[in-house]
Amino acid sequence: HGLRLIVPDVEMIERRADGDRIPIKAAIIQIDFAQGAMPARTVLFSGLVDPDIIDVNWASSEEMWDDKKDITGLSYKDLVKAKKRGEMTPLRDVQKCVQDALHP
């Protein structure tokens, strides 16, 4: 048996009033190490995350959020459009992806 590593990379936007952050983009990578073999890498998830479970009103007021566009590559307006088009994965689904990888 080898070693399994789950590597998350999460981009967040920040609420201006209190500095709280919510995830809006993530990648979850699984790396399996086996003796004598090259590590096997699998992308478990890569995409936009809908953080409604943390703040159901996140998409209602641009002035409340610092979109961190220089880091995320997406403006607040781009994020809201993606949500309206159904292009975001609910945060619970991303969490389940991690749980499933840790407890196969």
Steps between C-alpha positions, in 0.01 A plus 500: 500500500620845422433849618207711376520878512198725439605850397247784500557835331226749584445858384278723711325835495496719810211679666611861550311557827662226708771336287320165487587300190295256298625254237411567137753290307674174590711215376530171689788276394560143618856370491565133566855395581609138461849369560691464176243685290447856388230682700156470342314831485126534459300821479196434718349844451591821323256784460284769649344450843160632607541611863126542572528267800730755668330823386177465305512871407855510365378568143270789594735793561824570318594780741518253790775287343860531390509256209880464513494504119879526485514161676186320381501635144126565526308815578203500735273550197657196329432291811135609521454424128651154549263436790198607294611270213532205740877475451585478872519181702340513845758507780345186655574307179864612510523398866351157415764457230772548765326268750461227238870524412606479864266212582472282188 
